[in-house]
């Protein structure tokens, strides 16, 4: 499996946001990375949706 084709800055930022080691991120399958990014985005938007309904 090839490492992901990310710029160094993007890789470091994603590793911090996803709370995974940089090396693990670079060798993570693309479909798993996309799923983790979707989960991260969903966790950011959930509190906003709850505030709107109150």
ZAKOLRO-427636 format. One record per atom (N, C-alpha, C, O, CB): residue number from 0; atom name; x, y, z. Coordinates in nm, 2 decimals. Glycine has a CB too. Example, Ala and Ser with C-alpha at 12.3 -4.5 7.8 and 13.67 -1.06 7.14 Angstrom:
+-----+------+--------+--------+--------+
: seq : atom :     xx :     yy :     zz :
+-----+------+--------+--------+--------+
:   0 :    N :   1.32 :  -0.57 :   0.78 :
:   0 :   CA :   1.23 :  -0.45 :   0.78 :
:   0 :    C :   1.32 :  -0.33 :   0.78 :
:   0 :    O :   1.42 :  -0.33 :   0.85 :
:   0 :   CB :   1.13 :  -0.45 :   0.90 :
:   1 :    N :   1.28 :  -0.22 :   0.71 :
:   1 :   CA :   1.37 :  -0.11 :   0.71 :
:   1 :    C :   1.29 :   0.00 :   0.79 :
:   1 :    O :   1.34 :   0.11 :   0.80 :
:   1 :   CB :   1.41 :  -0.06 :   0.57 :
+-----+------+--------+--------+--------+
//
This chain:
+-----+------+--------+--------+--------+
: seq : atom :     xx :     yy :     zz :
+-----+------+--------+--------+--------+
:   0 :    N :   0.08 :  -0.12 :   0.00 :
:   0 :   CA :   0.00 :   0.00 :   0.00 :
:   0 :    C :   0.09 :   0.12 :   0.00 :
:   0 :    O :   0.18 :   0.13 :   0.08 :
:   0 :   CB :  -0.10 :   0.00 :   0.12 :
:   1 :    N :   0.06 :   0.22 :  -0.09 :
:   1 :   CA :   0.13 :   0.34 :  -0.09 :
:   1 :    C :   0.09 :   0.44 :   0.02 :
:   1 :    O :  -0.03 :   0.44 :   0.06 :
:   1 :   CB :   0.11 :   0.41 :  -0.23 :
:   2 :    N :   0.18 :   0.52 :   0.07 :
:   2 :   CA :   0.14 :   0.62 :   0.16 :
:   2 :    C :   0.05 :   0.72 :   0.10 :
:   2 :    O :   0.05 :   0.74 :  -0.03 :
:   2 :   CB :   0.27 :   0.69 :   0.22 :
:   3 :    N :  -0.03 :   0.79 :   0.18 :
:   3 :   CA :  -0.12 :   0.89 :   0.12 :
:   3 :    C :  -0.04 :   1.00 :   0.06 :
:   3 :    O :   0.07 :   1.03 :   0.11 :
:   3 :   CB :  -0.22 :   0.94 :   0.23 :
:   4 :    N :  -0.10 :   1.06 :  -0.04 :
:   4 :   CA :  -0.04 :   1.17 :  -0.11 :
:   4 :    C :  -0.08 :   1.30 :  -0.05 :
:   4 :    O :  -0.17 :   1.37 :  -0.10 :
:   4 :   CB :  -0.06 :   1.17 :  -0.26 :
:   5 :    N :  -0.03 :   1.34 :   0.07 :
:   5 :   CA :  -0.06 :   1.46 :   0.14 :
:   5 :    C :   0.06 :   1.55 :   0.15 :
:   5 :    O :   0.17 :   1.50 :   0.16 :
:   5 :   CB :  -0.13 :   1.43 :   0.28 :
:   6 :    N :   0.03 :   1.68 :   0.16 :
:   6 :   CA :   0.14 :   1.77 :   0.19 :
:   6 :    C :   0.18 :   1.75 :   0.33 :
:   6 :    O :   0.10 :   1.71 :   0.42 :
:   6 :   CB :   0.11 :   1.92 :   0.16 :
:   7 :    N :   0.31 :   1.78 :   0.37 :
:   7 :   CA :   0.35 :   1.77 :   0.51 :
:   7 :    C :   0.26 :   1.85 :   0.61 :
:   7 :    O :   0.23 :   1.80 :   0.72 :
:   7 :   CB :   0.49 :   1.81 :   0.52 :
:   8 :    N :   0.23 :   1.97 :   0.57 :
:   8 :   CA :   0.14 :   2.05 :   0.65 :
:   8 :    C :   0.01 :   1.99 :   0.68 :
:   8 :    O :  -0.04 :   1.99 :   0.79 :
:   8 :   CB :   0.13 :   2.19 :   0.60 :
:   9 :    N :  -0.05 :   1.94 :   0.57 :
:   9 :   CA :  -0.19 :   1.88 :   0.58 :
:   9 :    C :  -0.18 :   1.75 :   0.67 :
:   9 :    O :  -0.27 :   1.73 :   0.75 :
:   9 :   CB :  -0.24 :   1.85 :   0.44 :
:  10 :    N :  -0.07 :   1.67 :   0.65 :
:  10 :   CA :  -0.06 :   1.55 :   0.72 :
:  10 :    C :  -0.05 :   1.58 :   0.87 :
:  10 :    O :  -0.11 :   1.51 :   0.95 :
:  10 :   CB :   0.06 :   1.47 :   0.67 :
:  11 :    N :   0.03 :   1.68 :   0.91 :
:  11 :   CA :   0.05 :   1.71 :   1.05 :
:  11 :    C :  -0.08 :   1.76 :   1.11 :
:  11 :    O :  -0.12 :   1.72 :   1.22 :
:  11 :   CB :   0.16 :   1.82 :   1.07 :
:  12 :    N :  -0.15 :   1.85 :   1.04 :
:  12 :   CA :  -0.28 :   1.90 :   1.09 :
:  12 :    C :  -0.38 :   1.79 :   1.11 :
:  12 :    O :  -0.45 :   1.79 :   1.21 :
:  12 :   CB :  -0.33 :   2.01 :   0.99 :
:  13 :    N :  -0.39 :   1.70 :   1.01 :
:  13 :   CA :  -0.49 :   1.59 :   1.02 :
:  13 :    C :  -0.45 :   1.50 :   1.13 :
:  13 :    O :  -0.54 :   1.45 :   1.21 :
:  13 :   CB :  -0.49 :   1.51 :   0.89 :
:  14 :    N :  -0.33 :   1.47 :   1.15 :
:  14 :   CA :  -0.29 :   1.38 :   1.26 :
:  14 :    C :  -0.33 :   1.44 :   1.40 :
:  14 :    O :  -0.37 :   1.37 :   1.48 :
:  14 :   CB :  -0.13 :   1.36 :   1.26 :
:  15 :    N :  -0.31 :   1.57 :   1.41 :
:  15 :   CA :  -0.35 :   1.64 :   1.54 :
:  15 :    C :  -0.50 :   1.63 :   1.56 :
:  15 :    O :  -0.55 :   1.60 :   1.66 :
:  15 :   CB :  -0.30 :   1.78 :   1.54 :
:  16 :    N :  -0.57 :   1.67 :   1.45 :
:  16 :   CA :  -0.72 :   1.67 :   1.46 :
:  16 :    C :  -0.78 :   1.53 :   1.49 :
:  16 :    O :  -0.88 :   1.52 :   1.56 :
:  16 :   CB :  -0.78 :   1.73 :   1.34 :
:  17 :    N :  -0.72 :   1.43 :   1.42 :
:  17 :   CA :  -0.78 :   1.30 :   1.43 :
:  17 :    C :  -0.72 :   1.22 :   1.55 :
:  17 :    O :  -0.76 :   1.11 :   1.59 :
:  17 :   CB :  -0.75 :   1.22 :   1.31 :
:  18 :    N :  -0.62 :   1.28 :   1.62 :
:  18 :   CA :  -0.55 :   1.22 :   1.73 :
:  18 :    C :  -0.49 :   1.09 :   1.70 :
:  18 :    O :  -0.51 :   0.99 :   1.78 :
:  18 :   CB :  -0.66 :   1.21 :   1.85 :
:  19 :    N :  -0.42 :   1.08 :   1.59 :
:  19 :   CA :  -0.35 :   0.96 :   1.55 :
:  19 :    C :  -0.20 :   1.00 :   1.53 :
:  19 :    O :  -0.17 :   1.11 :   1.48 :
:  19 :   CB :  -0.41 :   0.89 :   1.43 :
:  20 :    N :  -0.11 :   0.90 :   1.55 :
:  20 :   CA :   0.03 :   0.93 :   1.51 :
:  20 :    C :   0.05 :   0.96 :   1.36 :
:  20 :    O :  -0.03 :   0.90 :   1.28 :
:  20 :   CB :   0.12 :   0.82 :   1.56 :
:  21 :    N :   0.14 :   1.05 :   1.33 :
:  21 :   CA :   0.16 :   1.09 :   1.19 :
:  21 :    C :   0.19 :   0.97 :   1.10 :
:  21 :    O :   0.14 :   0.96 :   0.99 :
:  21 :   CB :   0.28 :   1.19 :   1.18 :
:  22 :    N :   0.28 :   0.88 :   1.15 :
:  22 :   CA :   0.31 :   0.76 :   1.07 :
:  22 :    C :   0.19 :   0.67 :   1.04 :
:  22 :    O :   0.17 :   0.62 :   0.93 :
:  22 :   CB :   0.42 :   0.68 :   1.14 :
:  23 :    N :   0.10 :   0.66 :   1.14 :
:  23 :   CA :  -0.02 :   0.58 :   1.12 :
:  23 :    C :  -0.11 :   0.64 :   1.02 :
:  23 :    O :  -0.17 :   0.58 :   0.94 :
:  23 :   CB :  -0.09 :   0.56 :   1.26 :
:  24 :    N :  -0.12 :   0.78 :   1.03 :
:  24 :   CA :  -0.20 :   0.85 :   0.93 :
:  24 :    C :  -0.15 :   0.83 :   0.79 :
:  24 :    O :  -0.24 :   0.81 :   0.70 :
:  24 :   CB :  -0.21 :   1.00 :   0.97 :
:  25 :    N :  -0.02 :   0.84 :   0.77 :
:  25 :   CA :   0.03 :   0.83 :   0.63 :
:  25 :    C :   0.01 :   0.69 :   0.57 :
:  25 :    O :   0.00 :   0.68 :   0.45 :
:  25 :   CB :   0.18 :   0.86 :   0.64 :
:  26 :    N :   0.00 :   0.59 :   0.65 :
:  26 :   CA :  -0.02 :   0.45 :   0.60 :
:  26 :    C :  -0.16 :   0.40 :   0.62 :
:  26 :    O :  -0.19 :   0.28 :   0.60 :
:  26 :   CB :   0.07 :   0.36 :   0.67 :
:  27 :    N :  -0.25 :   0.49 :   0.66 :
:  27 :   CA :  -0.39 :   0.45 :   0.68 :
:  27 :    C :  -0.46 :   0.44 :   0.54 :
:  27 :    O :  -0.44 :   0.52 :   0.45 :
:  27 :   CB :  -0.47 :   0.56 :   0.77 :
:  28 :    N :  -0.54 :   0.34 :   0.52 :
:  28 :   CA :  -0.62 :   0.32 :   0.40 :
:  28 :    C :  -0.71 :   0.44 :   0.38 :
:  28 :    O :  -0.76 :   0.50 :   0.47 :
:  28 :   CB :  -0.70 :   0.19 :   0.40 :
:  29 :    N :  -0.72 :   0.49 :   0.26 :
:  29 :   CA :  -0.80 :   0.61 :   0.23 :
:  29 :    C :  -0.94 :   0.60 :   0.27 :
:  29 :    O :  -0.99 :   0.70 :   0.32 :
:  29 :   CB :  -0.80 :   0.63 :   0.08 :
:  30 :    N :  -1.01 :   0.48 :   0.26 :
:  30 :   CA :  -1.15 :   0.48 :   0.30 :
:  30 :    C :  -1.16 :   0.49 :   0.46 :
:  30 :    O :  -1.26 :   0.54 :   0.50 :
:  30 :   CB :  -1.21 :   0.34 :   0.26 :
:  31 :    N :  -1.06 :   0.45 :   0.53 :
:  31 :   CA :  -1.07 :   0.47 :   0.68 :
:  31 :    C :  -1.04 :   0.61 :   0.71 :
:  31 :    O :  -1.11 :   0.67 :   0.80 :
:  31 :   CB :  -0.96 :   0.38 :   0.75 :
:  32 :    N :  -0.95 :   0.68 :   0.64 :
:  32 :   CA :  -0.92 :   0.82 :   0.67 :
:  32 :    C :  -1.05 :   0.90 :   0.64 :
:  32 :    O :  -1.08 :   0.99 :   0.72 :
:  32 :   CB :  -0.81 :   0.87 :   0.58 :
:  33 :    N :  -1.12 :   0.87 :   0.53 :
:  33 :   CA :  -1.24 :   0.95 :   0.49 :
:  33 :    C :  -1.34 :   0.93 :   0.60 :
:  33 :    O :  -1.41 :   1.02 :   0.64 :
:  33 :   CB :  -1.29 :   0.90 :   0.35 :
:  34 :    N :  -1.36 :   0.80 :   0.65 :
:  34 :   CA :  -1.46 :   0.77 :   0.75 :
:  34 :    C :  -1.43 :   0.85 :   0.88 :
:  34 :    O :  -1.52 :   0.91 :   0.94 :
:  34 :   CB :  -1.47 :   0.62 :   0.78 :
:  35 :    N :  -1.30 :   0.86 :   0.92 :
:  35 :   CA :  -1.26 :   0.93 :   1.04 :
:  35 :    C :  -1.28 :   1.08 :   1.03 :
:  35 :    O :  -1.33 :   1.14 :   1.12 :
:  35 :   CB :  -1.11 :   0.90 :   1.08 :
:  36 :    N :  -1.26 :   1.13 :   0.91 :
:  36 :   CA :  -1.28 :   1.27 :   0.88 :
:  36 :    C :  -1.43 :   1.30 :   0.89 :
:  36 :    O :  -1.47 :   1.41 :   0.94 :
:  36 :   CB :  -1.22 :   1.31 :   0.75 :
:  37 :    N :  -1.51 :   1.21 :   0.84 :
:  37 :   CA :  -1.66 :   1.23 :   0.84 :
:  37 :    C :  -1.71 :   1.23 :   0.99 :
:  37 :    O :  -1.79 :   1.31 :   1.03 :
:  37 :   CB :  -1.73 :   1.13 :   0.76 :
:  38 :    N :  -1.65 :   1.14 :   1.07 :
:  38 :   CA :  -1.69 :   1.13 :   1.21 :
:  38 :    C :  -1.65 :   1.26 :   1.28 :
:  38 :    O :  -1.73 :   1.31 :   1.36 :
:  38 :   CB :  -1.63 :   1.01 :   1.28 :
:  39 :    N :  -1.53 :   1.31 :   1.25 :
:  39 :   CA :  -1.48 :   1.43 :   1.31 :
:  39 :    C :  -1.58 :   1.55 :   1.28 :
:  39 :    O :  -1.61 :   1.63 :   1.36 :
:  39 :   CB :  -1.34 :   1.46 :   1.27 :
:  40 :    N :  -1.61 :   1.56 :   1.15 :
:  40 :   CA :  -1.70 :   1.66 :   1.11 :
:  40 :    C :  -1.84 :   1.65 :   1.17 :
:  40 :    O :  -1.90 :   1.75 :   1.21 :
:  40 :   CB :  -1.72 :   1.66 :   0.95 :
:  41 :    N :  -1.89 :   1.53 :   1.18 :
:  41 :   CA :  -2.02 :   1.51 :   1.24 :
:  41 :    C :  -2.02 :   1.55 :   1.39 :
:  41 :    O :  -2.12 :   1.60 :   1.44 :
:  41 :   CB :  -2.06 :   1.36 :   1.23 :
:  42 :    N :  -1.91 :   1.52 :   1.46 :
:  42 :   CA :  -1.90 :   1.56 :   1.60 :
:  42 :    C :  -1.89 :   1.71 :   1.62 :
:  42 :    O :  -1.93 :   1.76 :   1.72 :
:  42 :   CB :  -1.78 :   1.49 :   1.67 :
:  43 :    N :  -1.84 :   1.78 :   1.52 :
:  43 :   CA :  -1.84 :   1.92 :   1.52 :
:  43 :    C :  -1.98 :   1.98 :   1.50 :
:  43 :    O :  -2.01 :   2.09 :   1.56 :
:  43 :   CB :  -1.74 :   1.98 :   1.42 :
:  44 :    N :  -2.06 :   1.92 :   1.41 :
:  44 :   CA :  -2.19 :   1.98 :   1.38 :
:  44 :    C :  -2.30 :   1.94 :   1.47 :
:  44 :    O :  -2.40 :   2.01 :   1.48 :
:  44 :   CB :  -2.22 :   1.94 :   1.24 :
:  45 :    N :  -2.29 :   1.83 :   1.54 :
:  45 :   CA :  -2.39 :   1.79 :   1.64 :
:  45 :    C :  -2.42 :   1.89 :   1.74 :
:  45 :    O :  -2.54 :   1.92 :   1.76 :
:  45 :   CB :  -2.35 :   1.66 :   1.70 :
:  46 :    N :  -2.33 :   1.95 :   1.81 :
:  46 :   CA :  -2.36 :   2.05 :   1.92 :
:  46 :    C :  -2.43 :   2.17 :   1.86 :
:  46 :    O :  -2.52 :   2.23 :   1.92 :
:  46 :   CB :  -2.24 :   2.09 :   1.99 :
:  47 :    N :  -2.40 :   2.21 :   1.74 :
:  47 :   CA :  -2.47 :   2.32 :   1.67 :
:  47 :    C :  -2.61 :   2.29 :   1.64 :
:  47 :    O :  -2.70 :   2.38 :   1.66 :
:  47 :   CB :  -2.39 :   2.36 :   1.54 :
:  48 :    N :  -2.64 :   2.17 :   1.60 :
:  48 :   CA :  -2.78 :   2.13 :   1.57 :
:  48 :    C :  -2.86 :   2.13 :   1.69 :
:  48 :    O :  -2.98 :   2.16 :   1.69 :
:  48 :   CB :  -2.78 :   1.99 :   1.50 :
:  49 :    N :  -2.80 :   2.08 :   1.81 :
:  49 :   CA :  -2.88 :   2.07 :   1.93 :
:  49 :    C :  -2.91 :   2.21 :   1.98 :
:  49 :    O :  -3.02 :   2.23 :   2.03 :
:  49 :   CB :  -2.80 :   2.00 :   2.04 :
:  50 :    N :  -2.83 :   2.31 :   1.96 :
:  50 :   CA :  -2.85 :   2.45 :   2.01 :
:  50 :    C :  -2.97 :   2.51 :   1.92 :
:  50 :    O :  -3.05 :   2.59 :   1.98 :
:  50 :   CB :  -2.73 :   2.53 :   1.99 :
:  51 :    N :  -2.97 :   2.47 :   1.80 :
:  51 :   CA :  -3.08 :   2.53 :   1.71 :
:  51 :    C :  -3.22 :   2.48 :   1.75 :
:  51 :    O :  -3.32 :   2.55 :   1.74 :
:  51 :   CB :  -3.05 :   2.50 :   1.56 :
:  52 :    N :  -3.22 :   2.35 :   1.80 :
:  52 :   CA :  -3.35 :   2.30 :   1.83 :
:  52 :    C :  -3.41 :   2.34 :   1.97 :
:  52 :    O :  -3.52 :   2.33 :   1.99 :
:  52 :   CB :  -3.35 :   2.15 :   1.83 :
:  53 :    N :  -3.32 :   2.39 :   2.05 :
:  53 :   CA :  -3.36 :   2.44 :   2.18 :
:  53 :    C :  -3.43 :   2.57 :   2.18 :
:  53 :    O :  -3.47 :   2.62 :   2.29 :
:  53 :   CB :  -3.24 :   2.44 :   2.28 :
+-----+------+--------+--------+--------+
//
